[in-house]
Amino acid sequence: MAKMIQPQIPKLIKKNYGNWSIQMKALLGSQDCWDVVEKGYVELENAVAEVALTNEEKSVLKEARKKDKRALFFIFQGVDESTFEKISDAKTSNEAWGILQKSLQGAKKAKNVRLQTFRAEFETLKMKPSESVDDYVIRVKAVVNEMKKNGETLDDVRIMEKKFWSLTRKFDYVVVAIEESKDLSQISIDELVGSLQAHEHKMKLNDNTGNSEQVLHSKLSFNESGAKDNFGQGTSNRRGYRGGYRGRNRGGRGTRG
């Protein structure tokens, strides 16, 4: 019999509820029990009522209970001791999840306040002059994720428009090219980011080529200047030497005469 592998359960702390809930939803979904956490299930009031069920209904109820206990176990395992005290009396996974949601995510009013803050941040996002495409995309995505955690619905086109129109001026011509050749609703975020990264890479190559040419030009100018100086200096020395030689000869002939 194959040994069952225990999935790694994310740990909830005070500041990571948003990320924790996303990870737990994925985990519970992979274990086929998120539906019972989200919607709950109808439990019978007593054993007498269960006797009246058909075999099929009993089988469905048994499976729902099994899923619920599995989900409740994962939730219990995913919190620390202080948080466990808040949900230890919960009878179902749906009840435990609801308690955590209310206590850690906050009331609806507080949630809306957070959402408004992230909306304002999203609207004012702009690429910094020295920022790379990758770094800017990560910064936009972080704000978008926070908005979604707090109930905002953003489609890909809205996100792409933000990335598209908040770039620095060095991307102007690629923005125009993409705008003229493509409809943003017809391309994916990955395609847009890929185009911007390719443009950024091309600019870096051009900058490097320009710098290399400038260095080469400087070296050539220096060499030409040095050659001229050396040539002038050599001529002067040779002339001085010939002049001195003739002077000594003239002096010698005068003495002998």
C-alpha positions, 0 to 999 in steps of 0.5 A: 500500500502506497504511503500517503504524503502529508501536504505542507500546510501554510502557517497563519500569522497576524499579517499574512491572512490574505496570502494564507487564505489563498494558499489554504484555498488551493490546498483544500481544493487539491484535497477536494474539500474546499466546497464544504468549507465554502458552502458548508453542508446540512447536518442532521439533527439526530440519529433518528433522522439519519435512519430515515435516509436512503442508502444513497443519501447516507453515502452522500452525508458520510462523504460530506462529513469526511471532507469536512473533518479533513478540511477542519483538520487542515485549518487547525494545523494551519494556525498557531496556538493563540488563533486555535483558541478562537476556533477550537469550539468550531464544529465544522470547517465552514464555521472555523473559516468564518471565524477566522475571516471575521476576526482577521480580515476585519469588518466590511467597512475596514475592508472597504477602507483598505480597498480605497487606499490600494485603489488610490495607490494603483491610480498614482503608480508610475514607472521610476526613471531608473526602474526596470520593466521587471521591477515595475511589473512586480510593483504593479502586481503587488498592488493589484493582488492587495486590491483583489484580496480586499474584494476588487475585480480587475480585468487584464485589460485594466491592468495592462492599461495601467502598465502601458500608460504609466511607463517612462518616456523612453518607452514612448515609441514602443507604446505607439507601435503596440497601440497602432498594431494591436488591440490591448484586449486581444493580447495577454499581460505576458505578451505585453510585458514580453514586448516591453522587456524586448524593447528594454533589452534593445535599448541596453544593447544600443547604450553599450554599443554607443559607449564602446564607440565613444571609448574607441573614438576617444582612443583614436583621438588620443593616439592621433594627438600623441603621434603629432606631439611626438613627431613635432618633438622629434623634429625639434630635437633633430634640428637642434642636434644638427645645428650644434654639430655644424657650430662645432665644425665651424669653430674648429675650422676657424682655429686651424686657420 
